[in-house]
Amino acid sequence: MINYISSGFKWFFKLEAASGLLLLISAIFALIISNSSFSSIYFETLENYFFIGINNIGLKLSLLHWINDALMAIFFFFVTLEIKREFINGELSNRRQALLPIIGAVGGMLVPAIIYIYINYGNDTLNGWAIPSATDIAFSLGVLSLLGSRVPISLKVFLTALAIIDDLGAIIIIAFFYTGDLSIKYLSLLLITFICLIFLNKFNVKKFIPYLFFGLILWLFTHESGIHATIAGVLLATVIPHREKEKDFSLLTKIEHSISPYVAFGIMPLFAFANAGVSLEGLSVSSLMSPVPLGILLGLFFGKQFGVLIFSYVSIKLKIAQMPNNANWLNFYGVGILTGIGFTMSLFIGNLAFADNMQHIDGVKIGVLAGSLLSTLFGYFLLLATSKK
């Protein structure tokens, strides 16, 4: 009996869609809890402060901040490892293969931002312009994988590459636009720590423990410097060795494979559960008409799909890039709609954008959930209708 049950779990976690499905379940569960008699327990638990350290040396943050600052640093570390590998010897290492997802990602980030800015122009909510520019890689690929062999493998590769580049864009946006007051003292310590990590890379140290030691220190200094703490994960990933000549062993690949299940089935669902909870009491159609949720909704659902489609179409017609193999414009458009599933990354950027203006957070959650839901349904059913089994 135990073997039968465990085999079912193994089958589930091997599914390409498992991570995306778990994200969806976590978000639904958060919505149910936050609109039940347990809502006060849910929100109070997230606001409770926890100290991590030895004696008086350490940090005291709320549970929500530990999730968004510490655990998401691991998520960004993983994403950057993936980006680095793809650019060195993956799908993005070939210039012609990389051009289409790069151009599509630029359009998919630019157009939603313009839509949001247009709707929020003249308000104090302009700082949220980057929220609808993000794509949730796990959720979008999870939806696409539900269609199985109906979708050409080339389109799955395209969406993966586009989402990876999209994540890189989000990292750059966070680093440059969502940074607080800077501390020269901690920035100097951050730089010294990063130089130590560079030396580990130059001497081709293949043990992860030294990188982890300096990485933890780097995270602490980044957190105290005024730069968002998740950037420490990005910086650490850039110095993990991965050389194209080393076919037998790559520390980067080893780490990426080791932490992948913890990120996909632990960190991301936990983030979704902690951040998707919003009270729906008094919610009406007029609630979606407020500048913040409306800008996010239209940016995710219309901006992402048209940005990706128009920029990709022009690049293909000008022969700058080429259409993915065995794909047509209808199923390519369907994949473009799926890029409007912002979810994890959009919620994360929303928390940064309105960290000092918390009354807009509920609007962010409503806009992200509505835009992501519409993109999921329309993208899935268009691909279902236009693709042969």
C-alpha angles and dihedrals in degrees: 000000000000091000090050092052094044091050088056091053091047090052091049095050092047089058114107087220095052097093093049092046091050090051090053092048091049092051093048091048090051091051092049094048094045090053097045136077087274093062094103091053090048095052096038092052091053090050095050114112122233128191120218117186145065120292105318096338112097144056133290112204136155117263089250090055092048088054096043098039106031107026093038088053086064089049091052089046089055094045092050091049087054093048092048093050092048092052094046101046109341137086092303095052091080109076096213093046092047098049099073097051090041093052091041091050091051091053091044091055100038102049096049090049091052091049092050092047091049092053095042098039111135094019130103089246099078090106089077093067093116096053097090093042095078130091123206103228097196096045096045093046090045091057092045093050090055086071091059116187093357088087119063114245088236090065091051089052090048093051092046092051093044092050091049091052088045089055090050089053090050090051091052091047092051092048095050106029107028102049122122131214108322125232112213091201095057093038088058091049089047090053093049091050091049090051088054088054091050089055090053088054094046091052087048095236105189099191117094097210095079090049091048092050094052090038092061091049089047091053092052093049091045091051091051095042096069094250111115109269094233089071087072088068090053093049092048093051093053091063098046105112119250114156121180092222093058101084096160101054137014121176089203094055092044093052093043092054092043098053098033096092092045091052095043099042101026118025100035097046090045090051090049092049093048096046107033096064111112132156111248093191110132091007113154140159088270089060089065090052093068112109097250101050092035093051091049094044095050092040094053099039103036104015098052097046096044093041092053094041099046096044091045093046093052093047092050093046090049088049091238089124136011134238114256113263118271091006129124130199094261097056090038087056090049090056088048089057090053090059085071089074096105101159111129098027094039092050090047094051089044091057089052095044094053101029088124095038106050096169089079095054094087089052089051092052093047092048094046094047093046095045093045092047093051091047090050095050099041094042094047097047094044090053090044091052097043101040128077120227 
